[in-house]
Amino acid sequence: MTEAKPKKRLLTGDRPTGKLHLGHYVGSLKNRVALQDEYECFFIIADLHTLTTKSSKAEIAQLRQNIHDIVLDYLAAGIDPEKSTIFVQSTIPETYQLNLIFEMLVTLPRLTRLPSIKDMARAAQMDDEAIPFGLVGYPVLQAVDILLPRAHLVPVGKDNEAHVEITREIARRFNRLYGKVFPLPKALIGEVPTLIGIDGQAKMSKSLNNAIFLSDSPEEVNAKVRRMFTDPSRVRPDIPADPDKPTNVVFRYHDIFNPNKEEVEDLKARYRQGKVGDVEVKQKLARALNAFLEPFRERRAKYENRPDLVEEILVEGGRRMRAEARETMERVFEAMGMYGFELSHKM
């Protein structure tokens, strides 16, 4: 009997800055759920990354609740902790070891060319003088996250695609200098690379208050949909307009989340003719979004009734990941020929 071929590995995750929203789902979570049978999956809750922009005592204290909420969002989305390893970044000491080594394999000019670093700084209201070393090194720590479990695939949003390329460069350089230890991971971008927020101004974001969360109640969804934009030049419902304008957020969401394509096409046709008002278009979108989110709510409510479940999942996930991290560091130090690694076995 031939042995089953080992599964390839997948790593992705989230900073615990709050609950997850629809942008997270279409950008990455959907792919995670779909691939958890095909890949050996590792899902990281990256609390160390959070310190790059949120490092006050109060913000650190909030991490416990945020981590709890994210695990519930994972479970509500359909991630199975029996199939996938869910862990908290700071529980893996080998993260710090590998981060120091990887910092030696990439230049400062390469990191500062990444537009995402300055974007994150602006979102945190930092000027250039206030950007911490850790934020510049954010992509290096991401490379550690990906390569510590020796992942082959990384489902990410479009804004993190360049960071996966940095990871590939670091892995390639390490392998060339010391011997092949790491695979060259590939990014997997979701069907909707960037979901615009309900304000129509920027991508969906917790900090911009333009998000619909996976845990929102029907009433919250209804209220948020009422705030959404259609065509600002259409001041009356009898004015014909183009529903396919990129700025028409309500119809963008219909295209993505409303499975009733006949209804969507009917709304678009009447919109072009000036025969449907924004109220009806928004009501039908709210109905579609609530139908989409209802299974999430049901699963979340079931898991919320088990108060110790989240911690149990994180402890077990941390154990699994630590075993992988120790194996990776053994390979790293052996490939590098570090004398200290030899000494450590005699201590």
Sequence and secondary structure as in RCSB ss.txt:
>XXXX:A:sequence
MTEAKPKKRLLTGDRPTGKLHLGHYVGSLKNRVALQDEYECFFIIADLHTLTTKSSKAEIAQLRQNIHDIVLDYL
AAGIDPEKSTIFVQSTIPETYQLNLIFEMLVTLPRLTRLPSIKDMARAAQMDDEAIPFGLVGYPVLQAVDILLPR
AHLVPVGKDNEAHVEITREIARRFNRLYGKVFPLPKALIGEVPTLIGIDGQAKMSKSLNNAIFLSDSPEEVNAKV
RRMFTDPSRVRPDIPADPDKPTNVVFRYHDIFNPNKEEVEDLKARYRQGKVGDVEVKQKLARALNAFLEPFRERR
AKYENRPDLVEEILVEGGRRMRAEARETMERVFEAMGMYGFELSHKM
>XXXX:A:secstr
        EEEEEE  SS  BHHHIIIIIHHHHHHTTTSEEEEEE HHHHTTT  SHHHHHHHHHHHHHHHHHHH
HHT  TTTEEEEEGGG THHHHHHHHHHTTS HHHHHT HHHHHHHHHTT  GGG  HHHHTHHHHHHHHHHTTT
 SEEEE GGGHHHHHHHHHHHHHHHHHH   S   EEEE SSSS B TTSSSB  TTTT   BTT  HHHHHHHH
HT  S TT  STTS   TT TT HHHHHHHHH   HHHHHHHHHHHHHT   HHHHHHHHHHHHHHHHHHHHHHH
HHHHT TTHHHHHHHHHHHHHHHHHHHHHHHHHHHHT HHHHHHTT 
